[in-house]
């Protein structure tokens, strides 16, 4: 699968979960920017298919600069390192928890999923870039991921 398609597919799946929460009338308890909380999941659901590829591109650029390798060499490894764990350890468990137990189950699942996802993303980003650039790849992958996560955190919540 092409890297951009993989990252976009994860953004679409994540966006679909947000649209499901919006359709069921949920609103987050905290919104970091001036948006009506009742419409936050709608906006997030529409933005994620575009935001995820942008964050992946940022991670590739940062990691490429630090590792001193062309960004093109990092697109596929970082797409797999970012999209697959996010889909398998965040989107699918959250959707399953919500489907089975509603918002209380989703809130409970998030307490476990978040730390596990962060650790997995750090390891997978570091290892995937290390394979391309053994000298500086590990730290480059982690730095690229951390910048992307920071920007995503500002934009998503």
PLY file of the C-alpha trace (Angstrom):
ply
format ascii 1.0
element vertex 157
property float x
property float y
property float z
element edge 156
property int vertex1
property int vertex2
end_header
0.00 0.00 0.00
1.29 3.45 -0.85
2.40 5.43 2.23
0.09 8.41 1.66
-2.88 6.08 1.19
-2.11 4.27 4.44
-1.86 7.49 6.45
-4.97 8.94 4.83
-6.91 5.73 5.48
-6.01 5.99 9.17
-7.19 9.62 9.15
-10.47 8.59 7.51
-11.05 5.81 10.05
-10.24 8.13 12.95
-12.44 10.83 11.43
-15.29 8.36 11.07
-15.10 7.60 14.79
-15.29 11.33 15.55
-18.28 11.73 13.24
-19.97 8.81 15.02
-19.47 10.56 18.36
-20.85 13.79 16.87
-23.87 12.00 15.39
-24.64 10.53 18.81
-24.60 14.02 20.34
-21.36 13.85 22.32
-19.11 16.80 23.02
-15.65 16.78 24.59
-15.18 18.09 28.10
-12.29 20.27 26.97
-11.66 22.07 23.69
-8.33 23.84 23.24
-9.43 26.38 20.66
-12.46 28.60 20.10
-14.96 26.12 18.72
-18.37 25.25 20.03
-17.86 21.94 21.88
-21.10 20.62 20.37
-19.53 20.83 16.90
-15.99 19.84 17.86
-16.24 16.16 16.87
-17.77 17.18 13.54
-14.85 19.49 12.76
-12.33 16.95 14.00
-13.93 14.21 11.93
-13.72 16.34 8.80
-10.17 17.53 9.49
-8.45 14.26 10.39
-8.26 12.82 6.86
-6.25 15.91 5.87
-4.42 16.44 9.16
-2.94 12.96 9.48
-1.05 13.10 6.15
0.19 16.60 7.05
1.51 15.39 10.41
3.16 12.40 8.72
4.83 14.76 6.25
6.14 16.89 9.15
7.50 13.79 10.90
9.24 12.71 7.66
10.78 16.13 7.10
12.06 16.50 10.67
13.40 12.93 10.79
15.01 13.33 7.36
16.82 16.48 8.42
18.13 14.95 11.63
19.08 11.62 10.04
20.50 13.39 6.96
18.58 11.23 4.52
16.11 12.28 1.82
12.53 12.54 3.04
11.45 10.15 0.28
13.37 7.32 1.96
11.39 7.78 5.16
7.87 8.06 3.76
7.06 4.35 3.70
8.72 3.34 7.00
7.19 6.25 8.90
3.77 5.74 7.34
3.72 2.18 8.67
5.21 3.26 12.01
2.58 5.96 12.56
-0.59 4.77 10.84
-0.71 1.10 11.80
-0.26 1.55 15.58
-2.71 4.46 15.60
-5.30 2.42 13.75
-4.77 -0.79 15.73
-4.15 0.70 19.19
-6.36 3.79 19.15
-9.08 3.89 16.53
-10.19 0.24 16.61
-10.13 -0.17 20.43
-11.91 3.16 20.90
-14.58 2.26 18.35
-15.05 -1.16 19.93
-15.25 0.29 23.44
-17.77 2.89 22.30
-19.86 0.33 20.41
-20.00 -2.00 23.41
-20.23 0.42 26.32
-20.81 3.93 25.08
-18.91 6.99 26.23
-18.07 5.64 29.73
-16.30 2.64 28.17
-14.51 4.88 25.66
-13.29 7.14 28.47
-12.01 4.14 30.42
-10.32 2.63 27.36
-8.55 5.92 26.62
-6.73 5.73 29.96
-5.02 2.54 28.84
-4.83 3.09 25.10
-3.11 6.48 25.26
0.07 5.48 27.12
0.35 2.21 25.19
-0.02 4.04 21.89
2.57 6.67 22.81
5.14 4.04 23.75
4.42 2.03 20.61
4.66 5.10 18.37
7.98 6.15 19.89
9.46 2.69 19.46
8.12 2.12 15.96
9.17 5.56 14.68
12.64 5.21 16.14
13.14 1.70 14.84
11.72 2.36 11.38
14.02 5.33 10.76
16.98 3.51 12.35
16.68 0.85 9.63
17.08 3.54 6.95
19.76 5.59 8.73
21.51 3.49 11.40
23.70 6.28 12.78
21.08 8.85 13.71
17.85 7.17 12.70
16.51 6.24 16.12
16.68 9.73 17.55
15.58 11.21 14.21
12.43 9.08 14.13
11.57 9.93 17.73
12.16 13.66 17.17
10.07 13.70 14.01
7.27 11.89 15.82
7.40 14.20 18.85
7.12 17.32 16.67
4.18 15.78 14.79
2.52 14.75 18.06
2.97 18.24 19.50
1.43 19.87 16.42
-1.36 17.27 16.36
-2.03 17.90 20.04
-2.40 21.62 19.39
-4.79 21.05 16.50
-6.73 18.03 17.71
-6.99 18.88 21.40
0 1
1 2
2 3
3 4
4 5
5 6
6 7
7 8
8 9
9 10
10 11
11 12
12 13
13 14
14 15
15 16
16 17
17 18
18 19
19 20
20 21
21 22
22 23
23 24
24 25
25 26
26 27
27 28
28 29
29 30
30 31
31 32
32 33
33 34
34 35
35 36
36 37
37 38
38 39
39 40
40 41
41 42
42 43
43 44
44 45
45 46
46 47
47 48
48 49
49 50
50 51
51 52
52 53
53 54
54 55
55 56
56 57
57 58
58 59
59 60
60 61
61 62
62 63
63 64
64 65
65 66
66 67
67 68
68 69
69 70
70 71
71 72
72 73
73 74
74 75
75 76
76 77
77 78
78 79
79 80
80 81
81 82
82 83
83 84
84 85
85 86
86 87
87 88
88 89
89 90
90 91
91 92
92 93
93 94
94 95
95 96
96 97
97 98
98 99
99 100
100 101
101 102
102 103
103 104
104 105
105 106
106 107
107 108
108 109
109 110
110 111
111 112
112 113
113 114
114 115
115 116
116 117
117 118
118 119
119 120
120 121
121 122
122 123
123 124
124 125
125 126
126 127
127 128
128 129
129 130
130 131
131 132
132 133
133 134
134 135
135 136
136 137
137 138
138 139
139 140
140 141
141 142
142 143
143 144
144 145
145 146
146 147
147 148
148 149
149 150
150 151
151 152
152 153
153 154
154 155
155 156
